[in-house]
Amino acid sequence: MEVVLPKDCCMYKGVLDDEDVRAMMRGSNMVKVRSQRWQKSRSLRLLEDGVTVWCESTKSSRKAKAQQTFSVTEVECVREGCQSEALRRLSGSVPENQCFTVVFRGARKSLDLLCPCEEEARHWVRGIRTLKERVANMTQKEKLDQYPLPPVALCCAVPGCQPSTQSKYSAGWAARIAMVTDSEHNTVTCTIPHPQHT
C-alpha cells in the first residue's frame, strides 16, 4: 500500500521553507561510527512524509531492514559533537563539529554519525529538532488527519495483536502509530473486524 500525503497538510506548513529540512530531504552521505575500526559510509535522507529518515544499509536481515528507517518521533534527543562513547574515542582524530549522535527512546542503539562538513551536521541536528518540535505541537486530530492508518495498522495498534499481514507494511506505520498514541498517552482502538479478534 502506498500512501501519498498532500503537500498542504499541517506538517508541511512552513516545513518546506526550512533550509535544514530541505537539506535533509536532499540527503547526505555520512559515516556511521561504532568504533575506530568499524566505520561505514551511509546515505541518509528524510522521506516525503516529513518524519521518516531512510538510512542506507547493505544488510538483508529482517532486523537490519527494520532499522533502515527511523521516525523523528522515536528520537529522544540529538547530541552535537563527540559526546557518545564511540565518538569520544575518536576525539582529536575527527572534527568534533562534524559529528552528532541520534539517541533513540527504548532499546534501540544510538546512531553515531560523522558528516563531510560542519554545515551538513548542523542541518541534520537542527532539522531533526525542528521536526520533533513540529510534531509535538500538532493536535491529536492533526496527527490522525495527516497520518491515516490502514486497517491492518489500526489492528496492530491493539496490544497483543500481531497479525501476519503486519510484515507487509513498512516500519514507518509503527512509527506513525507511536506518534499518534505516545505524545498524549492515548490509545488507538481497533474498531474493525480481524481474524484474531473474532
Secondary structure as the mmCIF struct_conf table of DSSP 4:
data_model
#
loop_
_struct_conf.conf_type_id
_struct_conf.id
_struct_conf.beg_label_comp_id
_struct_conf.beg_label_asym_id
_struct_conf.beg_label_seq_id
_struct_conf.end_label_comp_id
_struct_conf.end_label_asym_id
_struct_conf.end_label_seq_id
HELX_LH_PP_P HELX_LH_PP_P1 VAL A 4 PRO A 6
TURN_TY1_P TURN_TY1_P1 LYS A 7 ASP A 8
BEND BEND1 CYS A 9 CYS A 9
HELX_RH_3T_P HELX_RH_3T_P1 CYS A 10 TYR A 12
TURN_TY1_P TURN_TY1_P2 LYS A 13 GLY A 14
HELX_RH_3T_P HELX_RH_3T_P2 VAL A 15 ASP A 17
HELX_RH_AL_P HELX_RH_AL_P1 GLU A 19 ARG A 26
STRN STRN1 SER A 28 VAL A 33
BEND BEND2 ARG A 34 ARG A 37
STRN STRN2 GLN A 39 LEU A 46
TURN_TY1_P TURN_TY1_P3 GLU A 48 ASP A 49
BEND BEND3 GLY A 50 VAL A 51
STRN STRN3 THR A 52 CYS A 55
BEND BEND4 SER A 61 SER A 61
HELX_RH_AL_P HELX_RH_AL_P2 ARG A 62 ALA A 66
TURN_TY1_P TURN_TY1_P4 GLN A 67 GLN A 68
STRN STRN4 THR A 69 SER A 71
HELX_RH_3T_P HELX_RH_3T_P3 VAL A 72 GLU A 74
STRN STRN5 VAL A 75 GLU A 80
BEND BEND5 GLY A 81 CYS A 82
BEND BEND6 SER A 84 SER A 84
HELX_RH_AL_P HELX_RH_AL_P3 GLU A 85 ARG A 89
TURN_TY1_P TURN_TY1_P5 LEU A 90 LEU A 90
STRN STRN6 SER A 91 SER A 91
TURN_TY1_P TURN_TY1_P6 GLY A 92 SER A 93
STRN STRN7 VAL A 94 VAL A 94
HELX_RH_3T_P HELX_RH_3T_P4 GLU A 96 GLN A 98
STRN STRN8 CYS A 99 PHE A 104
BEND BEND7 ARG A 105 ARG A 105
TURN_TY1_P TURN_TY1_P7 GLY A 106 ALA A 107
HELX_LH_PP_P HELX_LH_PP_P2 ARG A 108 SER A 110
STRN STRN9 LEU A 111 LEU A 114
BEND BEND8 PRO A 116 CYS A 117
HELX_RH_AL_P HELX_RH_AL_P4 GLU A 118 ALA A 136
TURN_TY1_P TURN_TY1_P8 ASN A 137 ASN A 137
BEND BEND9 MET A 138 MET A 138
HELX_RH_AL_P HELX_RH_AL_P5 GLN A 140 GLN A 146
BEND BEND10 TYR A 147 TYR A 147
HELX_LH_PP_P HELX_LH_PP_P3 PRO A 148 PRO A 150
HELX_RH_AL_P HELX_RH_AL_P6 PRO A 151 CYS A 156
TURN_TY1_P TURN_TY1_P9 ALA A 157 ALA A 157
BEND BEND11 VAL A 158 VAL A 158
TURN_TY1_P TURN_TY1_P10 PRO A 159 GLY A 160
HELX_RH_3T_P HELX_RH_3T_P5 SER A 164 LYS A 168
BEND BEND12 TYR A 169 TYR A 169
HELX_RH_AL_P HELX_RH_AL_P7 ALA A 171 ASP A 182
TURN_TY1_P TURN_TY1_P11 SER A 183 HIS A 185
BEND BEND13 ILE A 192 ILE A 192
HELX_RH_3T_P HELX_RH_3T_P6 PRO A 195 HIS A 197
#
